[in-house]
């Protein structure tokens, strides 16, 4: 691969690193305050949620990758995959930074059942970006129907198993519903 063809991948790596450095500068914990690094944390309301490499919210980041791939393929059909991946990574890194601001953390705590949410660790945010990239790559390789089926499966699974998911998360952040909040709390 020519060096000019590799440029987007260098920029992507730089974006991921820059995002991690910004999060550290914002005071985010590099790893779980518990001091351990785990591949998976399955306790949604526990202190290690959004602190480990993956958790119940990881599928939503894979779905981000699907959505970014489809949107960019539609909006920029002639653009090479690597440049569209760079744009998607920029959006995901920006979201991880915004998501970990006091304003958004306070919003989560005010309108969702996530009363004990204090933001993501840098490890978790970086992992979220990498899972988005995985979803972006999968969407480029899988038939659309299969990507849609996976996304629907992820949403159904998280909705059933933890009473949350990407759609509910967006809904509750933008248009909070007391009925949904009570249902999510187990009421």
N, C-alpha and C positions, 0 to 999 in steps of 0.2 A: 504494500500500500504506500502510495506517495505520501510525503510529509504533509502536503496540503490536504490530502484526504484524511489524515490523522488529526488535523487541527481541531475539528469539532470534539473529538474524544479527549484531547488535552484540555479544551475549554470546559467540557463536562466535568472532568476530574477536578479542575480548578474551582468550578462552581460548587461542587460537593464539599470540597475542603473549605472554601470561603464561607459556605453556609454553616459548617461546623464551628469555624472560628467566630463568626458573628454570634452564634448561640452561646458559645463560651463567654464572649465579651458581654453578653446580656445577663450573665450569671447563671446560665443553665448548668446543671450538674453534668459532668462528662459521662458518668455511668450512674447506675442506680445508687442512691445514697446507702443502700444496704451493703454495698461493697462487692457484690457478686455480679457476674455477667452470665445470663442464662439465654439459651436459644429461644425459649418460649415462656411466657407468663400467661396463665389462663384465668387468673383471678381478677375480674373486671373492677371490682370495688376495692381491691387491695392496694397496698402501698407500692407495689412493683409494676402496676399497670402504667403503660407508656414509659417504662424505664428500661426494658429489656430489648433484645434484638427483634422479637416478634411478640404479638399479642392478638387479641380478638379484633383489633382495628387494622391489622396488617392487610386483610383482604380488601379493605376500602382503598388502600394505596395501590394495590394491583389494579383495582377498578379505575382509579385515577389514570393509570397508564393506558388502559383500554380507551377511556374517554379522550385523553389527550391525543392518542394515536389517531382515532377516528376523526376528531375535530381538525387536527392538522392535515390529515390526508385529504379532507374535504376542502379546507381553506387554502392549502398550499400543495396541491397535487403534484406539481413538478419539482418540488424541493426534495433533495436527497434525504433518506432516512436519518442519517447522522445529524443533519442540521435540524430536522424536526425533533429529534431526541434532545438536542441541545435546548431548544425552545421549551419543550416539556419539562426538562430538568430545571431550567430557570424558574418556571412557574411553580414547580413543586418545592424547590428550595425557598422561594419567596413565601409560599404558604407556610412552610415549617417555621420560618422566622416569625411571620405574623401570628401564627397559631400560638406561639410561645411568648407573646407580649402580655403584659399584665391586663390590658384591655380585653383581649380574647379569653384569657384564662378566667378572668372575673365573669365574663359573659357565660362561659361554660358552667361555672359554679352557680350563677344566678338563675339560669333557665333550664338546666338539665339536672339529672340526678347525680351528677359528678361533683358532689359537694367537697370531696377530698382531692380534687384534681388540682395539681400545682404546676402543670406543664410537663413536657417530655424531657428525658435525658438527651444529651447530644447523641449518644449511641442510638437511641430509639429514633430520633429525628433523621439521622443519617441512614439508618436502616429503612425507614419509611421511604426516603428518596430512592434507595436502591430497589425496593419492592415496586415502586412506581415504574422504574426503568424496566424491571422484569415484565410488568404488565404491558408496557409499551412494546417491548420486543415480542411478547407472546401474541399481541394483537396483530403484529406485522406478519406472523407466521401461521396463525390459526385461521380457519374459515370464520367469517363474521358470525355465523350462527353459533359456533362453538364458543367464541368469546362472549357473546350475549348470554348463552346458557351458563357459562362459568360465572359471569357477573350476577345474574339472577340467582344462581345457586348460593353464591357468597352472601348476597343480601338476605335471602330466605334463611340461610343457616344462622347468620348473626342475629337476625330479628327473632328467630325462634329460641336460640340458645342464650343470648345475652340481652334481648330486647333492645337492640341498637344495631346500627349499621350506617353506611354512608348516607342513604336517603333520610333516615331519621335524624342523623347528626346534623345534616344541612337544614332540615325542616326546623329542628329545635333551636338552632342558632339564629335563623332568620325570622321564623314565625313560631315562637314557642306556644305550645299547647299544654294547658294544665292537665287535660285528659291523658295525653301521651306521657307526660312526666309522671303522673300517678301510676299508669300502666307500667312504665319502665321501672318504677320503684317497687313493683310487685303488688300494687293495689288493684 
